[in-house]
Amino acid sequence: MPTFDQFLHDTAKNGGSINTLFEERLFALVGKLEKIAQSFALWKIPYELIGGGAVMLHVNRVEPSAVRNTKGVDIMVHWADLSRIEESVKRATSPLTPSTRSSRVRRRGRMRPCRIHL
């Protein structure tokens, strides 16, 4: 994936226009997802992109001009992989750090809080 600066340069070179606020935020989100995906791939941790990011990817395939940005990256993982996820984050070369657990996951038929901020 090109850097944001490369994207700006290439688009300007081709005579295109850019909504820099939107594109810069989008590149930041994609960058976060790439770091997560690389770490999970190294540790062979299965995951699914969910929420606004998943909707954004689907809309982009159907009608790219209709894409709307989202504030974060939501991923679904298996509860049993949580300790491996925390370890993969600790060992990542990027500044990813685990923090509080506070959203919801299903365990033994009940919803339990669990979130790792990356």
NORNOR-V959965 format. One record per pair of residues at least 24 apart in sequence whose C-alpha atoms are under 8 Angstrom apart, sorted by the first residue. I is the first residue (numbers start at 1). J is the second residue. If there is no record, write none. Layout:
i:I j:J
i:I j:J
This chain:
i:3 j:27
i:22 j:69
i:25 j:69
i:26 j:69
i:29 j:72
i:29 j:73
i:32 j:73
i:32 j:118
i:33 j:73
i:35 j:94
i:39 j:88
i:39 j:89
i:39 j:92
i:40 j:85
i:40 j:88
i:43 j:84
i:43 j:88
i:45 j:81
i:45 j:84
i:45 j:85
i:46 j:77
i:46 j:78
i:47 j:75
i:47 j:76
i:47 j:77
i:47 j:78
i:48 j:75
i:48 j:76
i:48 j:77
i:49 j:73
i:49 j:74
i:49 j:75
i:49 j:76
i:50 j:74
i:50 j:75
i:50 j:76
i:51 j:75
i:79 j:105
i:79 j:106
i:79 j:107
